[in-house]
Amino acid sequence: MPENEPIPWARTHTYRAMRDFVQGLDDTVPGRFEITREGIVHDLRTPVGPHALTALHLRKRLERVIPEAFVAHTGVPDVEDETERIMRRPDIMVIAEADMEGDGSFDPRTLVAAVEIVSCSNPDNDWVSKLRDYPLMGIPVYAVFDPRTGTGAVLTDIHPTSDGPRYATRKDFVYGEDVTIADWTISTEELPLYGS
């Protein structure tokens, strides 16, 4: 074990304390709190129309093409991998309805895809931190939509690297093109942009 690495029980205790803190803040402090390997992330996510409208359009478009047994879920609960000490809440989770049963966080390995809409307040959370965390959690497909630029990417094919699991395939797109998320293709026509 590296010299500065906390012993396993201390890491678990610290993670659980952060999780209790974050869950205690739900609906009391503006924004969203998530836990990464580096600690707690606070995304202020000021309630801007384009972010919410993009999530709405994408959810509806996905639900038109995914099988009836699946949903494009927005909202709570989080997805959590306690062994990796990561708790996230994707903007949209494509998941089988049966995998939503039970209490507590979703198992990230049951997600078919995680979809994020980049926020103005913390774009690195979507383009850097989640790009690292989602393959580590075993989420097979990660789609990013960026209303700042009208572009995005779909990341797939988790493979091992010296820095841990990473996505091997990245397909960039610009708004207006069709995009394939897992097995389903949707349009990105007329998605809103920030500042427009």
Backbone as ProteinMPNN parsed JSONL, in Angstrom:
{"seq_chain_A": "MPENEPIPWARTHTYRAMRDFVQGLDDTVPGRFEITREGIVHDLRTPVGPHALTALHLRKRLERVIPEAFVAHTGVPDVEDETERIMRRPDIMVIAEADMEGDGSFDPRTLVAAVEIVSCSNPDNDWVSKLRDYPLMGIPVYAVFDPRTGTGAVLTDIHPTSDGPRYATRKDFVYGEDVTIADWTISTEELPLYGS", "coords_chain_A": {"N_chain_A": [[0.848, -1.174, 0.0], [0.652, 2.246, -0.88], [2.62, 4.825, 0.68], [1.222, 7.202, 1.54], [-1.375, 6.453, 1.305], [-4.59, 6.045, 2.654], [-5.634, 3.622, 5.09], [-7.789, 0.836, 4.237], [-10.293, 0.699, 5.782], [-10.465, 3.286, 6.747], [-10.749, 4.792, 4.4], [-13.26, 3.88, 3.557], [-14.849, 4.688, 5.74], [-14.528, 7.488, 5.567], [-15.672, 7.949, 3.045], [-18.349, 7.15, 3.539], [-19.074, 9.07, 5.429], [-18.935, 11.387, 3.83], [-20.964, 10.739, 2.02], [-23.242, 10.662, 3.709], [-23.281, 13.352, 4.44], [-23.71, 14.647, 1.941], [-26.216, 13.532, 1.208], [-27.742, 14.588, 3.238], [-27.874, 17.209, 2.485], [-29.516, 17.341, 0.3], [-32.049, 18.983, -1.453], [-31.885, 21.181, 0.239], [-29.845, 22.94, -0.232], [-28.97, 24.934, -3.0], [-28.336, 23.49, -6.224], [-26.383, 20.574, -7.135], [-24.916, 17.888, -5.419], [-22.206, 15.671, -5.635], [-20.13, 12.742, -5.311], [-16.771, 12.208, -5.903], [-13.635, 10.56, -6.663], [-11.891, 12.47, -5.771], [-13.256, 13.867, -3.867], [-16.031, 15.819, -2.656], [-18.169, 17.196, -5.087], [-19.634, 20.194, -6.059], [-22.073, 21.228, -8.05], [-23.36, 24.085, -9.121], [-25.376, 24.532, -10.939], [-27.245, 26.547, -12.001], [-30.643, 27.237, -12.497], [-31.14, 27.017, -15.627], [-32.927, 27.478, -18.611], [-32.122, 26.176, -21.133], [-30.626, 23.9, -20.266], [-32.467, 22.292, -18.784], [-34.433, 22.027, -20.753], [-33.029, 20.692, -22.78], [-32.554, 18.237, -21.48], [-35.205, 17.372, -21.236], [-36.019, 17.152, -23.985], [-34.183, 15.169, -24.87], [-34.807, 13.002, -23.182], [-37.477, 12.455, -23.972], [-37.045, 11.822, -26.688], [-35.4, 9.58, -26.505], [-37.119, 7.817, -25.142], [-38.97, 7.286, -27.098], [-37.692, 5.471, -28.735], [-36.452, 3.411, -27.281], [-36.841, 0.055, -25.957], [-39.951, -1.01, -24.418], [-39.537, -2.011, -21.861], [-37.55, -0.505, -20.78], [-36.45, 2.685, -19.446], [-35.905, 6.213, -19.807], [-34.623, 7.731, -17.431], [-34.908, 10.526, -15.283], [-33.675, 12.389, -12.527], [-33.843, 11.394, -9.047], [-32.973, 8.156, -7.65], [-29.419, 8.49, -6.833], [-26.589, 7.073, -8.65], [-24.445, 4.656, -7.401], [-21.258, 3.49, -6.506], [-19.976, 1.945, -4.077], [-17.617, 0.583, -3.509], [-15.77, 1.828, -5.139], [-16.002, 4.295, -4.118], [-17.661, 6.354, -5.16], [-20.307, 8.484, -6.014], [-22.795, 9.438, -8.113], [-25.095, 11.47, -10.065], [-26.529, 11.116, -12.881], [-27.821, 13.209, -15.549], [-29.671, 11.979, -17.223], [-30.644, 8.634, -17.098], [-30.449, 5.662, -18.773], [-32.138, 2.826, -18.231], [-33.248, -0.423, -17.259], [-36.594, -0.859, -16.309], [-37.122, -2.76, -14.359], [-34.703, -2.845, -12.981], [-34.822, -0.65, -11.412], [-36.143, -1.155, -9.134], [-36.463, -1.485, -5.565], [-34.762, -0.086, -2.669], [-32.672, 2.793, -2.071], [-29.584, 3.794, -3.718], [-29.068, 3.429, -7.299], [-27.495, 0.603, -8.819], [-24.622, 1.18, -10.611], [-23.81, -0.532, -12.64], [-26.086, -1.536, -13.737], [-27.061, 0.326, -15.417], [-27.775, 1.165, -18.78], [-26.944, 3.326, -20.205], [-25.489, 6.522, -19.464], [-26.441, 9.877, -19.579], [-25.376, 13.149, -19.988], [-25.867, 16.66, -19.667], [-23.928, 19.326, -20.324], [-23.035, 21.642, -17.846], [-23.015, 25.203, -17.366], [-21.731, 26.177, -15.124], [-19.821, 24.333, -14.233], [-18.182, 22.843, -16.327], [-16.065, 21.002, -16.507], [-16.74, 18.975, -14.788], [-18.437, 17.325, -16.25], [-16.955, 16.816, -18.629], [-14.454, 15.949, -17.776], [-14.203, 14.798, -15.031], [-16.464, 12.993, -14.9], [-16.01, 11.583, -17.17], [-13.873, 10.089, -16.391], [-14.917, 8.799, -14.097], [-17.278, 7.333, -14.829], [-16.584, 5.043, -16.539], [-15.056, 3.702, -14.644], [-16.991, 3.032, -12.808], [-18.362, 1.204, -14.27], [-20.297, 1.893, -16.163], [-21.554, 1.408, -19.288], [-21.998, 3.098, -21.549], [-21.515, 6.479, -22.233], [-22.926, 9.513, -22.817], [-22.456, 12.825, -23.852], [-23.779, 16.032, -23.958], [-23.334, 19.267, -25.084], [-24.471, 22.299, -24.536], [-23.169, 24.723, -24.674], [-21.57, 24.788, -26.908], [-22.899, 23.418, -28.874], [-22.21, 20.819, -29.472], [-21.091, 17.409, -28.929], [-20.386, 14.143, -27.498], [-20.222, 10.578, -27.713], [-19.284, 8.008, -25.674], [-17.78, 4.821, -25.459], [-17.063, 1.269, -25.029], [-15.429, 0.161, -22.713], [-12.205, -0.275, -21.449], [-9.236, -1.732, -19.939], [-6.696, 0.35, -18.492], [-3.497, 1.725, -17.513], [-4.207, 3.694, -15.759], [-6.6, 2.886, -14.779], [-9.963, 1.7, -15.648], [-11.077, 2.896, -18.817], [-12.884, 4.677, -21.413], [-12.677, 3.415, -24.686], [-13.577, 4.172, -27.166], [-14.611, 7.046, -28.86], [-17.103, 9.02, -30.168], [-17.61, 11.879, -31.735], [-20.026, 14.52, -32.166], [-22.051, 16.995, -33.82], [-24.636, 19.305, -33.035], [-27.667, 18.711, -34.699], [-26.982, 16.52, -36.137], [-27.741, 12.986, -36.315], [-27.506, 10.852, -33.478], [-26.125, 7.981, -31.951], [-26.925, 6.204, -29.13], [-26.016, 3.685, -27.141], [-27.943, 1.152, -28.371], [-29.659, 2.723, -29.811], [-30.829, 5.281, -31.954], [-31.083, 8.764, -32.067], [-32.344, 12.037, -32.891], [-30.532, 15.122, -32.934], [-31.516, 17.501, -33.641], [-32.559, 20.877, -33.32], [-31.943, 21.207, -30.609], [-31.598, 23.2, -27.694], [-29.324, 26.005, -27.208], [-26.986, 27.46, -24.912], [-27.403, 30.848, -24.1], [-28.92, 31.497, -26.293]], "CA_chain_A": [[0.0, 0.0, 0.0], [1.48, 3.448, -0.913], [2.87, 5.441, 1.981], [0.209, 8.18, 1.92], [-2.71, 5.92, 1.05], [-5.269, 5.676, 3.899], [-5.974, 2.214, 5.192], [-9.111, 0.647, 3.619], [-11.446, 1.054, 6.619], [-10.52, 4.75, 6.855], [-11.313, 5.276, 3.141], [-14.687, 3.576, 3.583], [-15.469, 5.567, 6.739], [-14.538, 8.84, 4.999], [-16.67, 7.964, 1.978], [-19.695, 7.103, 4.127], [-19.323, 10.384, 6.046], [-19.245, 12.304, 2.731], [-22.274, 10.367, 1.482], [-24.258, 11.139, 4.656], [-23.3, 14.812, 4.337], [-24.341, 14.996, 0.667], [-27.632, 13.179, 1.251], [-28.381, 15.513, 4.155], [-28.019, 18.51, 1.835], [-30.508, 17.279, -0.781], [-33.206, 19.887, -1.39], [-31.705, 22.287, 1.185], [-28.844, 23.845, -0.801], [-29.108, 24.912, -4.46], [-27.35, 22.733, -6.988], [-26.279, 19.128, -6.966], [-23.675, 17.417, -4.817], [-21.829, 14.319, -6.002], [-18.863, 12.348, -4.705], [-15.793, 11.635, -6.821], [-12.438, 10.101, -5.97], [-11.22, 13.635, -5.181], [-14.081, 14.417, -2.8], [-17.374, 16.282, -2.992], [-18.302, 18.171, -6.163], [-20.886, 20.958, -5.991], [-22.43, 21.848, -9.323], [-24.411, 25.044, -8.797], [-26.425, 24.311, -11.919], [-28.306, 27.537, -11.953], [-31.736, 26.686, -13.307], [-31.24, 27.66, -16.937], [-33.857, 26.801, -19.492], [-31.554, 25.239, -22.107], [-30.219, 22.636, -19.634], [-33.669, 21.518, -18.502], [-35.104, 21.738, -22.011], [-32.249, 19.645, -23.448], [-32.854, 16.979, -20.791], [-36.571, 16.99, -21.604], [-36.019, 16.682, -25.382], [-33.445, 13.909, -24.985], [-35.585, 11.956, -22.518], [-38.604, 12.098, -24.842], [-36.557, 11.173, -27.912], [-34.942, 8.238, -26.144], [-38.242, 6.953, -24.783], [-39.671, 6.884, -28.33], [-36.976, 4.421, -29.465], [-36.005, 2.301, -26.442], [-37.915, -0.92, -25.695], [-40.885, -0.632, -23.356], [-39.025, -2.444, -20.556], [-36.529, 0.453, -20.355], [-36.862, 4.078, -19.291], [-34.893, 7.272, -19.773], [-34.989, 8.26, -16.119], [-34.27, 11.74, -14.78], [-33.956, 12.594, -11.112], [-33.231, 10.558, -8.029], [-31.807, 8.299, -6.786], [-28.092, 8.522, -7.423], [-25.93, 5.799, -8.902], [-23.365, 4.618, -6.416], [-20.346, 2.363, -6.418], [-19.332, 2.178, -2.787], [-16.246, 0.065, -3.509], [-14.937, 2.852, -5.772], [-16.234, 5.537, -3.359], [-18.18, 7.334, -6.121], [-21.76, 8.615, -6.082], [-23.126, 10.405, -9.163], [-26.495, 11.532, -10.48], [-26.607, 11.548, -14.282], [-29.026, 13.942, -15.946], [-30.59, 10.954, -17.74], [-30.127, 7.268, -16.983], [-31.198, 4.65, -19.504], [-32.099, 1.69, -17.315], [-34.428, -1.278, -17.281], [-37.506, -0.517, -15.221], [-36.948, -3.77, -13.302], [-33.494, -2.533, -12.211], [-35.094, 0.504, -10.566], [-36.843, -1.601, -7.935], [-35.673, -1.527, -4.341], [-34.436, 1.176, -2.021], [-31.285, 3.248, -2.161], [-29.0, 4.179, -5.004], [-28.996, 2.429, -8.36], [-26.206, -0.008, -9.122], [-24.246, 1.75, -11.9], [-23.63, -1.57, -13.653], [-27.373, -1.845, -14.345], [-27.373, 1.349, -16.419], [-27.413, 0.929, -20.173], [-26.216, 4.533, -20.598], [-25.635, 7.764, -18.704], [-26.452, 11.035, -20.468], [-25.153, 14.396, -19.261], [-25.91, 17.941, -20.358], [-22.856, 20.104, -19.701], [-23.503, 22.853, -17.17], [-22.148, 26.378, -17.507], [-20.993, 26.469, -13.903], [-18.724, 23.397, -13.985], [-18.124, 21.921, -17.471], [-15.083, 19.935, -16.296], [-17.39, 17.87, -14.1], [-18.956, 16.42, -17.277], [-15.958, 16.486, -19.646], [-13.228, 15.374, -17.201], [-14.441, 13.91, -13.887], [-17.38, 11.905, -15.22], [-15.341, 10.794, -18.198], [-13.035, 9.165, -15.633], [-15.671, 8.017, -13.117], [-18.289, 6.429, -15.364], [-16.057, 3.716, -16.865], [-14.617, 3.097, -13.388], [-18.204, 2.486, -12.201], [-18.901, 0.169, -15.143], [-21.383, 2.373, -17.021], [-20.998, 1.065, -20.604], [-22.127, 4.162, -22.548], [-21.614, 7.822, -21.655], [-23.2, 10.507, -23.863], [-22.324, 14.191, -23.344], [-24.34, 17.071, -24.818], [-22.764, 20.526, -24.602], [-25.205, 23.445, -25.088], [-22.279, 25.878, -24.845], [-20.947, 24.737, -28.225], [-23.708, 22.674, -29.835], [-21.466, 19.612, -29.822], [-21.129, 16.378, -27.902], [-19.651, 12.915, -27.773], [-20.689, 9.334, -27.115], [-18.104, 7.228, -25.305], [-18.131, 3.41, -25.263], [-15.992, 0.273, -25.067], [-14.544, 0.265, -21.554], [-11.047, -1.167, -21.5], [-8.305, -1.431, -18.853], [-5.484, 1.12, -18.75], [-2.687, 1.852, -16.296], [-4.906, 4.63, -14.878], [-7.924, 2.34, -14.489], [-10.819, 1.548, -16.823], [-11.377, 4.102, -19.597], [-13.588, 4.423, -22.667], [-11.751, 3.299, -25.808], [-14.154, 4.73, -28.387], [-15.293, 8.333, -28.71], [-17.71, 9.494, -31.409], [-18.04, 13.263, -31.584], [-21.116, 14.937, -33.035], [-22.513, 18.379, -33.706], [-26.083, 19.366, -33.009], [-28.245, 18.604, -36.033], [-26.717, 15.157, -36.599], [-28.283, 11.897, -35.524], [-26.509, 10.29, -32.579], [-26.495, 6.658, -31.455], [-26.626, 5.959, -27.721], [-26.208, 2.233, -27.011], [-28.491, 0.573, -29.607], [-30.757, 3.547, -30.289], [-30.424, 6.518, -32.61], [-32.014, 9.888, -31.899], [-31.966, 13.286, -33.542], [-30.114, 16.258, -32.098], [-32.073, 18.717, -34.26], [-33.281, 21.875, -32.53], [-31.636, 21.248, -29.174], [-31.263, 24.592, -27.371], [-27.97, 26.385, -26.84], [-26.906, 28.503, -23.905], [-27.261, 32.184, -24.649], [-29.714, 31.729, -27.514]], "C_chain_A": [[0.895, 1.24, 0.0], [1.519, 4.132, 0.448], [1.761, 6.378, 2.44], [-1.223, 7.692, 1.725], [-3.36, 5.534, 2.365], [-5.577, 4.182, 3.921], [-7.427, 2.026, 4.755], [-10.283, 1.049, 4.504], [-11.583, 2.56, 6.76], [-11.114, 5.348, 5.582], [-12.822, 5.061, 3.128], [-15.42, 4.482, 4.562], [-15.584, 6.992, 6.203], [-15.595, 8.949, 3.91], [-18.078, 7.989, 2.564], [-20.052, 8.424, 4.797], [-19.667, 11.414, 4.962], [-20.633, 12.019, 2.17], [-23.395, 10.855, 2.398], [-24.403, 12.653, 4.581], [-24.048, 15.249, 3.075], [-25.835, 14.697, 0.71], [-28.406, 14.087, 2.202], [-28.619, 16.885, 3.552], [-29.073, 18.518, 0.73], [-31.692, 18.185, -0.483], [-33.066, 21.016, -0.364], [-30.726, 23.335, 0.676], [-28.984, 23.783, -2.315], [-27.996, 24.105, -5.127], [-27.388, 21.257, -6.648], [-24.926, 18.798, -6.373], [-23.445, 15.974, -5.243], [-20.482, 14.017, -5.362], [-17.994, 11.694, -5.774], [-14.624, 11.103, -5.996], [-11.729, 11.25, -5.252], [-12.005, 14.24, -4.026], [-15.429, 14.861, -3.328], [-17.305, 17.347, -4.076], [-19.641, 18.868, -5.986], [-21.077, 21.656, -7.327], [-23.602, 22.771, -9.043], [-25.618, 24.894, -9.695], [-27.57, 25.295, -11.747], [-29.403, 27.087, -12.897], [-31.9, 27.444, -14.616], [-32.124, 26.81, -17.832], [-33.223, 25.809, -20.444], [-31.123, 23.901, -21.501], [-31.437, 21.744, -19.411], [-34.393, 21.119, -19.788], [-34.36, 20.657, -22.806], [-32.54, 18.294, -22.815], [-34.248, 16.474, -21.176], [-36.626, 16.425, -23.024], [-35.345, 15.32, -25.505], [-34.219, 12.759, -24.346], [-36.739, 11.501, -23.412], [-38.141, 11.356, -26.089], [-36.068, 9.757, -27.629], [-36.126, 7.317, -25.859], [-39.086, 6.556, -25.993], [-38.992, 5.691, -28.997], [-36.524, 3.249, -28.602], [-37.156, 1.331, -26.203], [-38.73, -0.522, -24.468], [-40.375, -1.001, -21.962], [-37.99, -1.476, -19.983], [-37.137, 1.844, -20.209], [-35.644, 4.983, -19.428], [-35.225, 8.094, -18.535], [-34.211, 9.533, -15.797], [-34.593, 11.85, -13.298], [-33.262, 11.595, -10.222], [-33.694, 9.119, -8.196], [-30.508, 8.416, -7.574], [-27.714, 7.138, -7.925], [-24.694, 5.795, -8.019], [-22.574, 3.335, -6.536], [-19.527, 2.578, -5.152], [-17.902, 1.658, -2.772], [-15.283, 1.05, -4.158], [-15.064, 4.205, -5.071], [-16.677, 6.67, -4.29], [-19.702, 7.304, -6.076], [-22.07, 9.751, -7.058], [-24.629, 10.399, -9.417], [-26.551, 12.038, -11.913], [-27.891, 12.311, -14.562], [-30.103, 12.983, -16.451], [-29.897, 9.605, -17.598], [-31.022, 6.354, -17.805], [-31.02, 3.356, -18.728], [-33.366, 0.86, -17.494], [-35.304, -0.927, -16.086], [-37.359, -1.493, -14.058], [-35.732, -3.472, -12.421], [-33.674, -1.313, -11.312], [-35.758, 0.103, -9.255], [-35.896, -1.636, -6.747], [-35.385, -0.133, -3.825], [-32.977, 1.526, -2.241], [-30.863, 3.56, -3.579], [-29.082, 3.046, -6.015], [-27.58, 1.873, -8.442], [-25.787, 0.508, -10.496], [-24.094, 0.711, -13.009], [-24.943, -2.028, -14.269], [-27.765, -0.803, -15.384], [-26.955, 0.88, -17.8], [-26.572, 2.112, -20.66], [-26.469, 5.635, -19.583], [-25.53, 8.905, -19.7], [-26.303, 12.282, -19.607], [-25.29, 15.58, -20.199], [-24.925, 18.838, -19.626], [-23.438, 21.365, -19.077], [-22.509, 23.983, -17.397], [-21.232, 26.539, -16.304], [-19.795, 25.555, -13.685], [-18.603, 22.396, -15.133], [-17.126, 20.783, -17.287], [-15.678, 18.745, -15.549], [-17.898, 16.852, -15.114], [-17.871, 15.931, -18.237], [-14.702, 15.831, -19.079], [-13.563, 14.344, -16.118], [-15.342, 12.732, -14.229], [-16.814, 11.004, -16.317], [-14.398, 9.772, -17.556], [-13.888, 8.235, -14.773], [-16.611, 6.995, -13.74], [-17.711, 5.09, -15.837], [-15.568, 2.968, -15.621], [-15.795, 2.428, -12.679], [-18.841, 1.39, -13.05], [-20.068, 0.588, -16.001], [-20.919, 2.256, -18.476], [-21.038, 2.174, -21.653], [-22.301, 5.491, -21.814], [-21.788, 8.804, -22.798], [-23.2, 11.896, -23.231], [-22.877, 15.15, -24.39], [-23.914, 18.412, -24.242], [-23.484, 21.719, -25.236], [-24.364, 24.718, -25.203], [-21.794, 25.967, -26.283], [-21.802, 24.068, -29.294], [-22.991, 21.435, -30.34], [-21.638, 18.586, -28.714], [-20.315, 15.178, -28.316], [-20.361, 11.748, -27.105], [-19.458, 8.461, -26.913], [-18.519, 5.816, -24.933], [-16.864, 2.57, -25.159], [-14.986, 0.468, -23.93], [-13.41, -0.75, -21.706], [-10.082, -0.786, -20.383], [-7.128, -0.585, -19.341], [-4.686, 1.176, -17.452], [-3.316, 2.819, -15.294], [-6.296, 4.135, -14.482], [-8.747, 2.242, -15.75], [-11.107, 2.895, -17.488], [-12.183, 3.687, -20.819], [-12.581, 4.428, -23.807], [-12.253, 4.015, -27.048], [-14.903, 6.016, -28.063], [-15.799, 8.759, -30.082], [-18.257, 10.888, -31.152], [-19.184, 13.56, -32.544], [-21.364, 16.428, -32.854], [-24.034, 18.341, -33.732], [-26.611, 19.454, -34.445], [-28.027, 17.223, -36.609], [-27.505, 14.168, -35.75], [-27.15, 11.326, -34.676], [-27.027, 8.953, -32.051], [-25.989, 6.499, -30.03], [-27.006, 4.514, -27.449], [-26.74, 1.718, -28.347], [-29.497, 1.478, -30.304], [-30.265, 4.873, -30.833], [-31.517, 7.564, -32.446], [-31.472, 11.096, -32.647], [-31.463, 14.286, -32.513], [-30.58, 17.576, -32.699], [-32.76, 19.576, -33.2], [-33.087, 21.742, -31.021], [-31.179, 22.656, -28.827], [-29.793, 24.781, -27.01], [-28.023, 27.4, -25.719], [-26.734, 29.845, -24.598], [-28.067, 32.437, -25.903], [-31.182, 31.863, -27.197]], "O_chain_A": [[1.825, 1.302, 0.804], [0.588, 4.032, 1.247], [1.389, 6.355, 3.614], [-2.174, 8.439, 1.957], [-2.771, 4.775, 3.135], [-5.759, 3.564, 2.873], [-8.227, 2.953, 4.883], [-11.205, 1.696, 4.01], [-12.697, 3.068, 6.88], [-11.892, 6.299, 5.653], [-13.576, 5.95, 2.734], [-16.497, 4.989, 4.25], [-16.622, 7.633, 6.366], [-16.333, 9.933, 3.856], [-18.915, 8.777, 2.122], [-21.204, 8.856, 4.741], [-20.578, 12.222, 5.142], [-21.39, 12.944, 1.878], [-24.389, 11.403, 1.922], [-25.513, 13.179, 4.649], [-24.918, 16.118, 3.135], [-26.64, 15.529, 0.29], [-29.595, 14.331, 1.996], [-29.458, 17.644, 4.036], [-29.48, 19.585, 0.271], [-32.26, 18.151, 0.608], [-34.031, 21.741, -0.12], [-30.769, 24.489, 1.103], [-29.106, 22.692, -2.872], [-26.865, 24.055, -4.642], [-28.293, 20.768, -5.973], [-23.908, 19.361, -6.775], [-24.363, 15.154, -5.22], [-19.776, 14.926, -4.923], [-18.416, 10.76, -6.456], [-14.633, 11.191, -4.768], [-11.05, 11.036, -4.248], [-11.463, 15.052, -3.277], [-15.913, 14.34, -4.332], [-16.501, 18.277, -4.005], [-20.664, 18.214, -5.786], [-20.325, 22.565, -7.68], [-24.708, 22.31, -8.761], [-26.753, 25.103, -9.265], [-28.693, 24.93, -11.399], [-29.115, 26.603, -13.991], [-32.688, 28.385, -14.71], [-32.067, 25.581, -17.805], [-33.723, 24.691, -20.57], [-31.242, 22.867, -22.159], [-31.438, 20.578, -19.804], [-34.904, 20.005, -19.898], [-34.99, 19.805, -23.434], [-32.752, 17.31, -23.524], [-34.436, 15.281, -21.412], [-37.2, 15.36, -23.252], [-35.868, 14.421, -26.164], [-34.279, 11.665, -24.906], [-36.954, 10.302, -23.589], [-38.765, 10.379, -26.503], [-36.297, 8.845, -28.422], [-36.132, 6.163, -26.288], [-39.842, 5.587, -25.922], [-39.64, 4.964, -29.752], [-36.236, 2.181, -29.141], [-38.32, 1.731, -26.239], [-38.255, 0.208, -23.597], [-40.752, -0.359, -20.981], [-37.595, -1.609, -18.824], [-38.192, 2.142, -20.769], [-34.509, 4.568, -19.195], [-36.014, 9.037, -18.594], [-33.002, 9.603, -16.014], [-35.672, 11.446, -12.865], [-32.234, 11.023, -10.581], [-34.722, 8.882, -8.832], [-30.501, 8.438, -8.805], [-28.411, 6.157, -7.668], [-23.989, 6.797, -7.904], [-23.132, 2.243, -6.653], [-18.524, 3.292, -5.152], [-17.051, 2.23, -2.092], [-14.112, 1.112, -3.782], [-14.332, 5.144, -5.383], [-16.156, 7.784, -4.231], [-20.312, 6.235, -6.097], [-21.652, 10.889, -6.847], [-25.338, 9.465, -9.044], [-26.613, 13.245, -12.145], [-28.913, 12.099, -13.909], [-31.286, 13.146, -16.153], [-28.722, 9.453, -17.932], [-32.226, 6.281, -17.56], [-29.907, 2.85, -18.581], [-34.423, 1.388, -17.838], [-34.804, -0.722, -14.98], [-37.46, -1.094, -12.898], [-35.732, -3.812, -11.238], [-32.779, -0.978, -10.536], [-35.918, 0.934, -8.362], [-34.685, -1.796, -6.903], [-35.72, 0.867, -4.46], [-32.155, 0.665, -2.555], [-31.673, 3.585, -4.506], [-29.157, 1.871, -5.655], [-26.602, 2.571, -8.174], [-26.515, 0.301, -11.467], [-24.232, 1.038, -14.188], [-24.94, -2.816, -15.215], [-28.701, -1.02, -16.154], [-25.899, 0.269, -17.964], [-25.619, 1.94, -21.42], [-27.513, 5.68, -18.933], [-24.65, 8.912, -20.561], [-27.016, 12.452, -18.617], [-24.891, 15.525, -21.363], [-25.078, 19.081, -18.429], [-24.233, 22.069, -19.7], [-21.317, 23.75, -17.595], [-20.092, 26.982, -16.441], [-18.839, 25.953, -13.019], [-18.889, 21.214, -14.942], [-17.315, 19.705, -17.852], [-15.175, 17.628, -15.665], [-17.806, 15.647, -14.878], [-17.867, 14.761, -18.619], [-13.949, 15.212, -19.831], [-13.25, 13.162, -16.262], [-15.026, 11.593, -13.887], [-17.111, 9.811, -16.372], [-14.158, 8.707, -18.125], [-13.632, 7.032, -14.713], [-16.73, 5.885, -13.221], [-18.319, 4.058, -15.549], [-15.658, 1.742, -15.557], [-15.632, 1.394, -12.032], [-19.766, 0.718, -12.595], [-20.777, -0.27, -16.527], [-19.974, 2.943, -18.865], [-20.201, 2.194, -22.555], [-23.119, 5.613, -20.901], [-20.913, 8.925, -23.655], [-23.852, 12.125, -22.212], [-22.498, 15.094, -25.56], [-24.105, 18.67, -23.053], [-23.149, 22.114, -26.353], [-24.824, 25.7, -25.785], [-21.624, 27.059, -26.825], [-21.481, 24.135, -30.481], [-23.145, 21.047, -31.498], [-22.256, 18.864, -27.686], [-19.64, 15.187, -29.346], [-21.012, 11.904, -26.072], [-18.694, 8.208, -27.845], [-19.48, 5.619, -24.189], [-15.748, 3.088, -25.195], [-13.848, 0.882, -24.153], [-13.628, -1.914, -22.043], [-10.098, 0.354, -19.92], [-6.629, -0.773, -20.451], [-5.157, 0.72, -16.41], [-2.993, 2.773, -14.107], [-7.082, 4.89, -13.91], [-8.294, 2.653, -16.818], [-11.349, 3.898, -16.815], [-12.179, 2.523, -21.22], [-11.736, 5.319, -23.897], [-11.458, 4.424, -27.894], [-15.708, 6.076, -27.134], [-15.03, 8.848, -31.039], [-19.246, 11.056, -30.439], [-19.302, 12.937, -33.6], [-20.942, 17.034, -31.869], [-24.641, 17.473, -34.36], [-26.069, 20.175, -35.283], [-28.788, 16.783, -37.471], [-27.888, 14.466, -34.619], [-25.991, 11.315, -35.091], [-28.211, 8.81, -31.744], [-24.797, 6.638, -29.754], [-28.181, 4.153, -27.519], [-26.053, 1.836, -29.362], [-30.126, 1.066, -31.279], [-29.391, 5.512, -30.247], [-32.701, 7.298, -32.654], [-30.291, 11.159, -32.988], [-31.912, 14.296, -31.367], [-30.1, 18.643, -32.317], [-33.446, 19.071, -32.31], [-33.964, 22.121, -30.244], [-30.433, 23.257, -29.599], [-29.115, 23.852, -26.571], [-29.008, 28.127, -25.59], [-25.995, 29.953, -25.577], [-27.92, 33.49, -26.524], [-31.994, 32.061, -28.101]]}, "name": "protein", "num_of_chains": 1, "seq": "MPENEPIPWARTHTYRAMRDFVQGLDDTVPGRFEITREGIVHDLRTPVGPHALTALHLRKRLERVIPEAFVAHTGVPDVEDETERIMRRPDIMVIAEADMEGDGSFDPRTLVAAVEIVSCSNPDNDWVSKLRDYPLMGIPVYAVFDPRTGTGAVLTDIHPTSDGPRYATRKDFVYGEDVTIADWTISTEELPLYGS"}
